[in-house]
Amino acid sequence: MRADRQSFNETLRRRLDDHMKRLRALRERHLSHLDDMFAAEGGLVAAREARKARRRREIEQLFEDHQNWARETMTTEDCPFLQVIAVLRSA
């Protein structure tokens, strides 16, 4: 059983590493596009920089959330468990 789990974890680790690499590349493309988009935009510099900073924070948060989700779903626990929740009602 332990060998099967180690093999499974190794497969998941490779998939997770690949997923994270692709996610980092996508994040960089989004940030590059953001820079290009705001470089071509006119208007007040302070307002433009504030919108750019807000959008950059949104992008960073989105990718951070997805990375956390991927790590949590592509890893296994040493001691797995099931949680059963029941609601009992009288009729």
Wavefront OBJ file of the C-alpha trace (Angstrom):
o trace
v 0.000 0.000 0.000
v 2.823 2.392 0.862
v 4.525 1.802 -2.508
v 1.260 2.495 -4.334
v 0.791 5.740 -2.435
v 4.366 6.835 -3.139
v 3.923 6.084 -6.829
v 0.632 7.983 -6.885
v 2.186 10.933 -5.034
v 5.076 11.036 -7.504
v 2.629 11.148 -10.413
v 0.639 13.908 -8.718
v 3.805 15.854 -7.938
v 4.868 15.804 -11.591
v 1.411 16.933 -12.683
v 1.378 19.672 -10.041
v 4.837 20.910 -11.082
v 3.747 21.024 -14.723
v 0.507 22.802 -13.814
v 2.357 25.392 -11.714
v 4.857 26.026 -14.509
v 2.045 26.632 -17.012
v 0.227 28.810 -14.473
v 3.324 30.968 -13.911
v 3.690 31.443 -17.680
v 0.022 32.433 -17.971
v 0.403 34.872 -15.065
v 3.392 36.489 -16.774
v 1.407 36.841 -20.010
v -1.451 38.503 -18.101
v 0.923 40.936 -16.403
v 2.677 41.692 -19.688
v -0.678 42.373 -21.327
v -1.582 44.632 -18.410
v 1.625 46.635 -18.900
v 0.976 46.935 -22.638
v -2.642 47.920 -22.103
v -1.834 50.704 -19.653
v 1.198 51.928 -21.641
v -1.082 52.725 -24.585
v -3.730 54.388 -22.424
v -3.796 58.145 -22.047
v -5.106 60.247 -19.212
v -3.794 61.278 -15.846
v -0.697 59.380 -14.834
v -1.718 59.002 -11.174
v -5.187 57.690 -12.051
v -3.772 55.324 -14.665
v -1.176 53.972 -12.226
v -3.839 53.480 -9.544
v -6.045 51.476 -11.947
v -3.026 49.470 -13.078
v -2.017 48.689 -9.482
v -5.575 47.641 -8.608
v -5.788 45.373 -11.648
v -2.336 43.899 -10.878
v -3.499 43.046 -7.330
v -6.621 41.372 -8.754
v -4.516 39.287 -11.152
v -2.059 38.318 -8.402
v -4.909 37.305 -6.067
v -6.610 35.268 -8.776
v -3.452 33.317 -9.537
v -2.579 32.881 -5.858
v -6.046 31.456 -5.167
v -5.749 29.060 -8.089
v -2.269 27.928 -7.010
v -3.538 27.220 -3.488
v -6.495 25.278 -4.894
v -4.205 23.241 -7.162
v -1.823 22.413 -4.290
v -4.705 21.344 -2.053
v -6.358 19.154 -4.677
v -3.175 17.585 -6.078
v -1.708 16.395 -2.792
v -2.690 13.529 -0.536
v -2.751 13.334 3.232
v -0.644 10.905 5.252
v -3.692 9.968 7.315
v -6.774 10.274 5.109
v -10.193 10.473 6.707
v -13.821 10.882 5.807
v -16.006 13.355 7.604
v -19.666 12.404 7.892
v -22.169 15.043 8.851
v -25.782 14.165 9.483
v -28.833 16.146 10.459
v -31.519 14.359 12.413
v -35.013 15.756 12.541
v -38.165 14.554 14.154
v -41.251 14.496 11.974
l 1 2 3 4 5 6 7 8 9 10 11 12 13 14 15 16 17 18 19 20 21 22 23 24 25 26 27 28 29 30 31 32 33 34 35 36 37 38 39 40 41 42 43 44 45 46 47 48 49 50 51 52 53 54 55 56 57 58 59 60 61 62 63 64 65 66 67 68 69 70 71 72 73 74 75 76 77 78 79 80 81 82 83 84 85 86 87 88 89 90 91
